[in-house]
Each structure stands twice: as structure tokens, then as C-alpha cells.
Amino acid sequence: MLRAAALMGIVPAQFWKLSLREWRALTTPSGPALPRKEFDLMMKTRPDERTEANG
């Protein structure tokens, strides 16, 4: 695992600080990317912060 981390540019000190959850997030293949149209819709319908534009 340390070798895989090194190939990703993670130095040993950083590797040993990773939780198992963080390691799995880095090494587990993810699904397809969210299409831009769906991302824009999500941002419009579920904004992070309220602004004048979104109420």
C-alpha cells in the first residue's frame, strides 16, 4: 500500500496519517462523473449558502 501511495505522490508521513476511509476514497474507483447539466441543476436547487439571488 505504501508503494501505491508513493506512486500517487503521497509521501510516507502523509500515508501513515490517512484513515482507512481516506485511503479507500483515494484508491476505490468511483462511478461516472456528474454531467454538467445535472451539476448546474443541483447547484441551482440546493445552494450551499443563501444569497440575494436565491432567497
CHARMM-style PDB file with segment names, atoms N, HN, CA, C and O in Angstrom:
ATOM      1  N   MET     1       0.816  -1.193   0.000  1.00  0.00      PROA
ATOM      2  CA  MET     1       0.000   0.000   0.000  1.00  0.00      PROA
ATOM      3  C   MET     1       0.859   1.255   0.000  1.00  0.00      PROA
ATOM      4  O   MET     1       0.519   2.248  -0.643  1.00  0.00      PROA
ATOM      5  N   LEU     2       1.956   1.209   0.713  1.00  0.00      PROA
ATOM      6  HN  LEU     2       2.232   0.402   1.235  1.00  0.00      PROA
ATOM      7  CA  LEU     2       2.841   2.371   0.752  1.00  0.00      PROA
ATOM      8  C   LEU     2       3.387   2.668  -0.635  1.00  0.00      PROA
ATOM      9  O   LEU     2       3.537   3.828  -1.018  1.00  0.00      PROA
ATOM     10  N   ARG     3       3.683   1.616  -1.383  1.00  0.00      PROA
ATOM     11  HN  ARG     3       3.562   0.674  -1.072  1.00  0.00      PROA
ATOM     12  CA  ARG     3       4.193   1.809  -2.748  1.00  0.00      PROA
ATOM     13  C   ARG     3       3.123   2.476  -3.630  1.00  0.00      PROA
ATOM     14  O   ARG     3       3.429   3.383  -4.404  1.00  0.00      PROA
ATOM     15  N   ALA     4       1.882   2.023  -3.506  1.00  0.00      PROA
ATOM     16  HN  ALA     4       1.633   1.287  -2.877  1.00  0.00      PROA
ATOM     17  CA  ALA     4       0.791   2.633  -4.272  1.00  0.00      PROA
ATOM     18  C   ALA     4       0.638   4.104  -3.917  1.00  0.00      PROA
ATOM     19  O   ALA     4       0.412   4.942  -4.789  1.00  0.00      PROA
ATOM     20  N   ALA     5       0.764   4.412  -2.627  1.00  0.00      PROA
ATOM     21  HN  ALA     5       0.948   3.731  -1.919  1.00  0.00      PROA
ATOM     22  CA  ALA     5       0.675   5.807  -2.191  1.00  0.00      PROA
ATOM     23  C   ALA     5       1.800   6.632  -2.800  1.00  0.00      PROA
ATOM     24  O   ALA     5       1.581   7.755  -3.255  1.00  0.00      PROA
ATOM     25  N   ALA     6       3.006   6.069  -2.806  1.00  0.00      PROA
ATOM     26  HN  ALA     6       3.184   5.157  -2.437  1.00  0.00      PROA
ATOM     27  CA  ALA     6       4.150   6.781  -3.381  1.00  0.00      PROA
ATOM     28  C   ALA     6       3.917   7.061  -4.867  1.00  0.00      PROA
ATOM     29  O   ALA     6       4.276   8.129  -5.362  1.00  0.00      PROA
ATOM     30  N   LEU     7       3.320   6.107  -5.573  1.00  0.00      PROA
ATOM     31  HN  LEU     7       3.028   5.239  -5.171  1.00  0.00      PROA
ATOM     32  CA  LEU     7       3.029   6.315  -6.999  1.00  0.00      PROA
ATOM     33  C   LEU     7       2.000   7.420  -7.218  1.00  0.00      PROA
ATOM     34  O   LEU     7       1.945   8.021  -8.291  1.00  0.00      PROA
ATOM     35  N   MET     8       1.181   7.685  -6.191  1.00  0.00      PROA
ATOM     36  HN  MET     8       1.225   7.197  -5.319  1.00  0.00      PROA
ATOM     37  CA  MET     8       0.198   8.775  -6.264  1.00  0.00      PROA
ATOM     38  C   MET     8       0.783  10.090  -5.774  1.00  0.00      PROA
ATOM     39  O   MET     8       0.098  11.113  -5.786  1.00  0.00      PROA
ATOM     40  N   GLY     9       2.041  10.079  -5.343  1.00  0.00      PROA
ATOM     41  HN  GLY     9       2.597   9.248  -5.334  1.00  0.00      PROA
ATOM     42  CA  GLY     9       2.684  11.298  -4.871  1.00  0.00      PROA
ATOM     43  C   GLY     9       2.475  11.563  -3.385  1.00  0.00      PROA
ATOM     44  O   GLY     9       2.720  12.670  -2.905  1.00  0.00      PROA
ATOM     45  N   ILE    10       2.023  10.548  -2.664  1.00  0.00      PROA
ATOM     46  HN  ILE    10       1.824   9.649  -3.054  1.00  0.00      PROA
ATOM     47  CA  ILE    10       1.811  10.701  -1.224  1.00  0.00      PROA
ATOM     48  C   ILE    10       3.081  10.256  -0.508  1.00  0.00      PROA
ATOM     49  O   ILE    10       3.516   9.113  -0.650  1.00  0.00      PROA
ATOM     50  N   VAL    11       3.664  11.157   0.251  1.00  0.00      PROA
ATOM     51  HN  VAL    11       3.311  12.085   0.367  1.00  0.00      PROA
ATOM     52  CA  VAL    11       4.896  10.823   0.974  1.00  0.00      PROA
ATOM     53  C   VAL    11       4.548   9.955   2.181  1.00  0.00      PROA
ATOM     54  O   VAL    11       3.419  10.007   2.668  1.00  0.00      PROA
ATOM     55  N   PRO    12       5.506   9.153   2.674  1.00  0.00      PROA
ATOM     56  CA  PRO    12       5.221   8.243   3.794  1.00  0.00      PROA
ATOM     57  C   PRO    12       4.559   8.906   5.004  1.00  0.00      PROA
ATOM     58  O   PRO    12       3.641   8.334   5.591  1.00  0.00      PROA
ATOM     59  N   ALA    13       5.007  10.086   5.378  1.00  0.00      PROA
ATOM     60  HN  ALA    13       5.753  10.550   4.901  1.00  0.00      PROA
ATOM     61  CA  ALA    13       4.415  10.757   6.545  1.00  0.00      PROA
ATOM     62  C   ALA    13       2.928  11.023   6.326  1.00  0.00      PROA
ATOM     63  O   ALA    13       2.128  10.872   7.250  1.00  0.00      PROA
ATOM     64  N   GLN    14       2.555  11.415   5.116  1.00  0.00      PROA
ATOM     65  HN  GLN    14       3.205  11.538   4.366  1.00  0.00      PROA
ATOM     66  CA  GLN    14       1.142  11.651   4.811  1.00  0.00      PROA
ATOM     67  C   GLN    14       0.375  10.332   4.765  1.00  0.00      PROA
ATOM     68  O   GLN    14      -0.761  10.247   5.231  1.00  0.00      PROA
ATOM     69  N   PHE    15       1.010   9.305   4.198  1.00  0.00      PROA
ATOM     70  HN  PHE    15       1.933   9.374   3.820  1.00  0.00      PROA
ATOM     71  CA  PHE    15       0.374   7.994   4.101  1.00  0.00      PROA
ATOM     72  C   PHE    15      -0.024   7.479   5.481  1.00  0.00      PROA
ATOM     73  O   PHE    15      -1.152   7.022   5.667  1.00  0.00      PROA
ATOM     74  N   TRP    16       0.877   7.546   6.436  1.00  0.00      PROA
ATOM     75  HN  TRP    16       1.793   7.917   6.285  1.00  0.00      PROA
ATOM     76  CA  TRP    16       0.615   6.999   7.765  1.00  0.00      PROA
ATOM     77  C   TRP    16      -0.429   7.799   8.537  1.00  0.00      PROA
ATOM     78  O   TRP    16      -0.972   7.310   9.527  1.00  0.00      PROA
ATOM     79  N   LYS    17      -0.713   9.020   8.097  1.00  0.00      PROA
ATOM     80  HN  LYS    17      -0.272   9.417   7.292  1.00  0.00      PROA
ATOM     81  CA  LYS    17      -1.749   9.829   8.750  1.00  0.00      PROA
ATOM     82  C   LYS    17      -3.138   9.582   8.172  1.00  0.00      PROA
ATOM     83  O   LYS    17      -4.135  10.010   8.754  1.00  0.00      PROA
ATOM     84  N   LEU    18      -3.212   8.897   7.033  1.00  0.00      PROA
ATOM     85  HN  LEU    18      -2.402   8.550   6.560  1.00  0.00      PROA
ATOM     86  CA  LEU    18      -4.502   8.641   6.395  1.00  0.00      PROA
ATOM     87  C   LEU    18      -5.334   7.663   7.215  1.00  0.00      PROA
ATOM     88  O   LEU    18      -4.813   6.688   7.756  1.00  0.00      PROA
ATOM     89  N   SER    19      -6.623   7.935   7.298  1.00  0.00      PROA
ATOM     90  HN  SER    19      -7.046   8.728   6.859  1.00  0.00      PROA
ATOM     91  CA  SER    19      -7.533   6.957   7.899  1.00  0.00      PROA
ATOM     92  C   SER    19      -7.839   5.907   6.829  1.00  0.00      PROA
ATOM     93  O   SER    19      -7.565   6.116   5.647  1.00  0.00      PROA
ATOM     94  N   LEU    20      -8.401   4.795   7.248  1.00  0.00      PROA
ATOM     95  HN  LEU    20      -8.624   4.626   8.208  1.00  0.00      PROA
ATOM     96  CA  LEU    20      -8.779   3.763   6.290  1.00  0.00      PROA
ATOM     97  C   LEU    20      -9.812   4.307   5.313  1.00  0.00      PROA
ATOM     98  O   LEU    20      -9.774   3.998   4.122  1.00  0.00      PROA
ATOM     99  N   ARG    21     -10.725   5.111   5.818  1.00  0.00      PROA
ATOM    100  HN  ARG    21     -10.756   5.362   6.785  1.00  0.00      PROA
ATOM    101  CA  ARG    21     -11.749   5.708   4.953  1.00  0.00      PROA
ATOM    102  C   ARG    21     -11.105   6.611   3.889  1.00  0.00      PROA
ATOM    103  O   ARG    21     -11.503   6.575   2.724  1.00  0.00      PROA
ATOM    104  N   GLU    22     -10.116   7.415   4.285  1.00  0.00      PROA
ATOM    105  HN  GLU    22      -9.793   7.445   5.231  1.00  0.00      PROA
ATOM    106  CA  GLU    22      -9.430   8.289   3.319  1.00  0.00      PROA
ATOM    107  C   GLU    22      -8.675   7.463   2.289  1.00  0.00      PROA
ATOM    108  O   GLU    22      -8.693   7.782   1.100  1.00  0.00      PROA
ATOM    109  N   TRP    23      -8.010   6.403   2.740  1.00  0.00      PROA
ATOM    110  HN  TRP    23      -7.996   6.144   3.706  1.00  0.00      PROA
ATOM    111  CA  TRP    23      -7.264   5.544   1.810  1.00  0.00      PROA
ATOM    112  C   TRP    23      -8.207   4.908   0.797  1.00  0.00      PROA
ATOM    113  O   TRP    23      -7.916   4.874  -0.399  1.00  0.00      PROA
ATOM    114  N   ARG    24      -9.330   4.409   1.279  1.00  0.00      PROA
ATOM    115  HN  ARG    24      -9.566   4.437   2.250  1.00  0.00      PROA
ATOM    116  CA  ARG    24     -10.300   3.791   0.371  1.00  0.00      PROA
ATOM    117  C   ARG    24     -10.861   4.809  -0.613  1.00  0.00      PROA
ATOM    118  O   ARG    24     -11.089   4.480  -1.777  1.00  0.00      PROA
ATOM    119  N   ALA    25     -11.085   6.031  -0.166  1.00  0.00      PROA
ATOM    120  HN  ALA    25     -10.899   6.299   0.779  1.00  0.00      PROA
ATOM    121  CA  ALA    25     -11.583   7.074  -1.066  1.00  0.00      PROA
ATOM    122  C   ALA    25     -10.572   7.376  -2.165  1.00  0.00      PROA
ATOM    123  O   ALA    25     -10.947   7.671  -3.300  1.00  0.00      PROA
ATOM    124  N   LEU    26      -9.294   7.301  -1.824  1.00  0.00      PROA
ATOM    125  HN  LEU    26      -8.990   7.061  -0.903  1.00  0.00      PROA
ATOM    126  CA  LEU    26      -8.247   7.559  -2.811  1.00  0.00      PROA
ATOM    127  C   LEU    26      -8.059   6.410  -3.791  1.00  0.00      PROA
ATOM    128  O   LEU    26      -7.679   6.633  -4.940  1.00  0.00      PROA
ATOM    129  N   THR    27      -8.320   5.191  -3.354  1.00  0.00      PROA
ATOM    130  HN  THR    27      -8.630   5.010  -2.420  1.00  0.00      PROA
ATOM    131  CA  THR    27      -7.971   4.025  -4.169  1.00  0.00      PROA
ATOM    132  C   THR    27      -9.148   3.275  -4.770  1.00  0.00      PROA
ATOM    133  O   THR    27      -8.949   2.423  -5.636  1.00  0.00      PROA
ATOM    134  N   THR    28     -10.361   3.565  -4.340  1.00  0.00      PROA
ATOM    135  HN  THR    28     -10.523   4.257  -3.637  1.00  0.00      PROA
ATOM    136  CA  THR    28     -11.531   2.865  -4.871  1.00  0.00      PROA
ATOM    137  C   THR    28     -12.035   3.594  -6.106  1.00  0.00      PROA
ATOM    138  O   THR    28     -12.249   4.805  -6.071  1.00  0.00      PROA
ATOM    139  N   PRO    29     -12.227   2.859  -7.200  1.00  0.00      PROA
ATOM    140  CA  PRO    29     -12.751   3.513  -8.404  1.00  0.00      PROA
ATOM    141  C   PRO    29     -14.120   4.116  -8.129  1.00  0.00      PROA
ATOM    142  O   PRO    29     -14.944   3.523  -7.433  1.00  0.00      PROA
ATOM    143  N   SER    30     -14.349   5.282  -8.673  1.00  0.00      PROA
ATOM    144  HN  SER    30     -13.679   5.764  -9.238  1.00  0.00      PROA
ATOM    145  CA  SER    30     -15.644   5.939  -8.489  1.00  0.00      PROA
ATOM    146  C   SER    30     -16.475   5.749  -9.747  1.00  0.00      PROA
ATOM    147  O   SER    30     -15.978   5.306 -10.782  1.00  0.00      PROA
ATOM    148  N   GLY    31     -17.720   6.087  -9.636  1.00  0.00      PROA
ATOM    149  HN  GLY    31     -18.124   6.447  -8.794  1.00  0.00      PROA
ATOM    150  CA  GLY    31     -18.621   5.978 -10.774  1.00  0.00      PROA
ATOM    151  C   GLY    31     -18.382   7.099 -11.768  1.00  0.00      PROA
ATOM    152  O   GLY    31     -17.443   7.880 -11.617  1.00  0.00      PROA
ATOM    153  N   PRO    32     -19.218   7.178 -12.769  1.00  0.00      PROA
ATOM    154  CA  PRO    32     -19.052   8.234 -13.780  1.00  0.00      PROA
ATOM    155  C   PRO    32     -19.258   9.618 -13.169  1.00  0.00      PROA
ATOM    156  O   PRO    32     -19.966   9.776 -12.174  1.00  0.00      PROA
ATOM    157  N   ALA    33     -18.637  10.593 -13.771  1.00  0.00      PROA
ATOM    158  HN  ALA    33     -18.062  10.464 -14.579  1.00  0.00      PROA
ATOM    159  CA  ALA    33     -18.756  11.979 -13.299  1.00  0.00      PROA
ATOM    160  C   ALA    33     -20.180  12.479 -13.518  1.00  0.00      PROA
ATOM    161  O   ALA    33     -20.875  12.039 -14.433  1.00  0.00      PROA
ATOM    162  N   LEU    34     -20.594  13.396 -12.670  1.00  0.00      PROA
ATOM    163  HN  LEU    34     -20.029  13.754 -11.926  1.00  0.00      PROA
ATOM    164  CA  LEU    34     -21.905  14.014 -12.789  1.00  0.00      PROA
ATOM    165  C   LEU    34     -21.898  14.926 -14.022  1.00  0.00      PROA
ATOM    166  O   LEU    34     -21.043  15.805 -14.137  1.00  0.00      PROA
ATOM    167  N   PRO    35     -22.848  14.719 -14.943  1.00  0.00      PROA
ATOM    168  CA  PRO    35     -22.892  15.594 -16.134  1.00  0.00      PROA
ATOM    169  C   PRO    35     -23.095  17.052 -15.733  1.00  0.00      PROA
ATOM    170  O   PRO    35     -23.768  17.340 -14.743  1.00  0.00      PROA
ATOM    171  N   ARG    36     -22.523  17.953 -16.489  1.00  0.00      PROA
ATOM    172  HN  ARG    36     -21.976  17.719 -17.293  1.00  0.00      PROA
ATOM    173  CA  ARG    36     -22.565  19.380 -16.174  1.00  0.00      PROA
ATOM    174  C   ARG    36     -23.995  19.898 -16.011  1.00  0.00      PROA
ATOM    175  O   ARG    36     -24.265  20.695 -15.112  1.00  0.00      PROA
ATOM    176  N   LYS    37     -24.907  19.453 -16.867  1.00  0.00      PROA
ATOM    177  HN  LYS    37     -24.688  18.805 -17.597  1.00  0.00      PROA
ATOM    178  CA  LYS    37     -26.289  19.906 -16.799  1.00  0.00      PROA
ATOM    179  C   LYS    37     -26.913  19.521 -15.447  1.00  0.00      PROA
ATOM    180  O   LYS    37     -27.616  20.327 -14.837  1.00  0.00      PROA
ATOM    181  N   GLU    38     -26.658  18.309 -14.990  1.00  0.00      PROA
ATOM    182  HN  GLU    38     -26.087  17.655 -15.486  1.00  0.00      PROA
ATOM    183  CA  GLU    38     -27.182  17.868 -13.698  1.00  0.00      PROA
ATOM    184  C   GLU    38     -26.510  18.616 -12.541  1.00  0.00      PROA
ATOM    185  O   GLU    38     -27.164  18.947 -11.552  1.00  0.00      PROA
ATOM    186  N   PHE    39     -25.216  18.879 -12.667  1.00  0.00      PROA
ATOM    187  HN  PHE    39     -24.685  18.611 -13.471  1.00  0.00      PROA
ATOM    188  CA  PHE    39     -24.496  19.640 -11.642  1.00  0.00      PROA
ATOM    189  C   PHE    39     -25.077  21.041 -11.508  1.00  0.00      PROA
ATOM    190  O   PHE    39     -25.340  21.510 -10.401  1.00  0.00      PROA
ATOM    191  N   ASP    40     -25.277  21.709 -12.650  1.00  0.00      PROA
ATOM    192  HN  ASP    40     -25.064  21.328 -13.550  1.00  0.00      PROA
ATOM    193  CA  ASP    40     -25.844  23.065 -12.626  1.00  0.00      PROA
ATOM    194  C   ASP    40     -27.231  23.072 -11.990  1.00  0.00      PROA
ATOM    195  O   ASP    40     -27.556  23.985 -11.231  1.00  0.00      PROA
ATOM    196  N   LEU    41     -28.058  22.058 -12.294  1.00  0.00      PROA
ATOM    197  HN  LEU    41     -27.794  21.316 -12.911  1.00  0.00      PROA
ATOM    198  CA  LEU    41     -29.386  21.970 -11.712  1.00  0.00      PROA
ATOM    199  C   LEU    41     -29.296  21.769 -10.196  1.00  0.00      PROA
ATOM    200  O   LEU    41     -30.044  22.387  -9.438  1.00  0.00      PROA
ATOM    201  N   MET    42     -28.387  20.910  -9.763  1.00  0.00      PROA
ATOM    202  HN  MET    42     -27.779  20.408 -10.378  1.00  0.00      PROA
ATOM    203  CA  MET    42     -28.204  20.671  -8.336  1.00  0.00      PROA
ATOM    204  C   MET    42     -27.761  21.952  -7.626  1.00  0.00      PROA
ATOM    205  O   MET    42     -28.258  22.265  -6.544  1.00  0.00      PROA
ATOM    206  N   MET    43     -26.835  22.687  -8.224  1.00  0.00      PROA
ATOM    207  HN  MET    43     -26.430  22.433  -9.103  1.00  0.00      PROA
ATOM    208  CA  MET    43     -26.371  23.936  -7.626  1.00  0.00      PROA
ATOM    209  C   MET    43     -27.499  24.955  -7.530  1.00  0.00      PROA
ATOM    210  O   MET    43     -27.568  25.724  -6.570  1.00  0.00      PROA
ATOM    211  N   LYS    44     -28.371  24.961  -8.511  1.00  0.00      PROA
ATOM    212  HN  LYS    44     -28.316  24.336  -9.290  1.00  0.00      PROA
ATOM    213  CA  LYS    44     -29.482  25.915  -8.513  1.00  0.00      PROA
ATOM    214  C   LYS    44     -30.537  25.533  -7.478  1.00  0.00      PROA
ATOM    215  O   LYS    44     -31.077  26.403  -6.794  1.00  0.00      PROA
ATOM    216  N   THR    45     -30.834  24.245  -7.358  1.00  0.00      PROA
ATOM    217  HN  THR    45     -30.396  23.539  -7.914  1.00  0.00      PROA
ATOM    218  CA  THR    45     -31.904  23.809  -6.467  1.00  0.00      PROA
ATOM    219  C   THR    45     -31.446  23.575  -5.038  1.00  0.00      PROA
ATOM    220  O   THR    45     -32.271  23.580  -4.125  1.00  0.00      PROA
ATOM    221  N   ARG    46     -30.149  23.369  -4.817  1.00  0.00      PROA
ATOM    222  HN  ARG    46     -29.478  23.365  -5.559  1.00  0.00      PROA
ATOM    223  CA  ARG    46     -29.620  23.110  -3.475  1.00  0.00      PROA
ATOM    224  C   ARG    46     -28.343  23.919  -3.231  1.00  0.00      PROA
ATOM    225  O   ARG    46     -27.263  23.345  -3.091  1.00  0.00      PROA
ATOM    226  N   PRO    47     -28.462  25.240  -3.182  1.00  0.00      PROA
ATOM    227  CA  PRO    47     -27.269  26.073  -2.988  1.00  0.00      PROA
ATOM    228  C   PRO    47     -26.667  25.895  -1.596  1.00  0.00      PROA
ATOM    229  O   PRO    47     -27.372  25.570  -0.640  1.00  0.00      PROA
ATOM    230  N   ASP    48     -25.366  26.109  -1.496  1.00  0.00      PROA
ATOM    231  HN  ASP    48     -24.794  26.372  -2.272  1.00  0.00      PROA
ATOM    232  CA  ASP    48     -24.670  26.000  -0.213  1.00  0.00      PROA
ATOM    233  C   ASP    48     -25.044  27.130   0.741  1.00  0.00      PROA
ATOM    234  O   ASP    48     -25.177  26.905   1.944  1.00  0.00      PROA
ATOM    235  N   GLU    49     -25.213  28.331   0.219  1.00  0.00      PROA
ATOM    236  HN  GLU    49     -25.105  28.513  -0.759  1.00  0.00      PROA
ATOM    237  CA  GLU    49     -25.494  29.499   1.037  1.00  0.00      PROA
ATOM    238  C   GLU    49     -26.643  30.287   0.426  1.00  0.00      PROA
ATOM    239  O   GLU    49     -26.887  30.251  -0.780  1.00  0.00      PROA
ATOM    240  N   ARG    50     -27.329  30.989   1.295  1.00  0.00      PROA
ATOM    241  HN  ARG    50     -27.131  31.018   2.275  1.00  0.00      PROA
ATOM    242  CA  ARG    50     -28.384  31.867   0.780  1.00  0.00      PROA
ATOM    243  C   ARG    50     -27.757  33.183   0.338  1.00  0.00      PROA
ATOM    244  O   ARG    50     -26.924  33.763   1.035  1.00  0.00      PROA
ATOM    245  N   THR    51     -28.175  33.632  -0.825  1.00  0.00      PROA
ATOM    246  HN  THR    51     -28.852  33.161  -1.391  1.00  0.00      PROA
ATOM    247  CA  THR    51     -27.720  34.916  -1.359  1.00  0.00      PROA
ATOM    248  C   THR    51     -28.952  35.703  -1.793  1.00  0.00      PROA
ATOM    249  O   THR    51     -30.074  35.201  -1.723  1.00  0.00      PROA
ATOM    250  N   GLU    52     -28.741  36.913  -2.232  1.00  0.00      PROA
ATOM    251  HN  GLU    52     -27.830  37.321  -2.289  1.00  0.00      PROA
ATOM    252  CA  GLU    52     -29.869  37.706  -2.752  1.00  0.00      PROA
ATOM    253  C   GLU    52     -30.505  37.025  -3.937  1.00  0.00      PROA
ATOM    254  O   GLU    52     -31.719  37.102  -4.120  1.00  0.00      PROA
ATOM    255  N   ALA    53     -29.698  36.352  -4.754  1.00  0.00      PROA
ATOM    256  HN  ALA    53     -28.711  36.289  -4.606  1.00  0.00      PROA
ATOM    257  CA  ALA    53     -30.201  35.707  -5.970  1.00  0.00      PROA
ATOM    258  C   ALA    53     -31.081  34.508  -5.668  1.00  0.00      PROA
ATOM    259  O   ALA    53     -32.032  34.258  -6.408  1.00  0.00      PROA
ATOM    260  N   ASN    54     -30.799  33.743  -4.591  1.00  0.00      PROA
ATOM    261  HN  ASN    54     -30.026  33.947  -3.990  1.00  0.00      PROA
ATOM    262  CA  ASN    54     -31.567  32.537  -4.346  1.00  0.00      PROA
ATOM    263  C   ASN    54     -32.485  32.619  -3.122  1.00  0.00      PROA
ATOM    264  O   ASN    54     -33.056  31.609  -2.711  1.00  0.00      PROA
ATOM    265  N   GLY    55     -32.626  33.773  -2.555  1.00  0.00      PROA
ATOM    266  HN  GLY    55     -32.162  34.594  -2.889  1.00  0.00      PROA
ATOM    267  CA  GLY    55     -33.571  33.959  -1.482  1.00  0.00      PROA
ATOM    268  C   GLY    55     -32.996  33.911  -0.132  1.00  0.00      PROA
ATOM    269  OT1 GLY    55     -33.719  34.059   0.853  1.00  0.00      PROA
TER     270      GLY     55
END
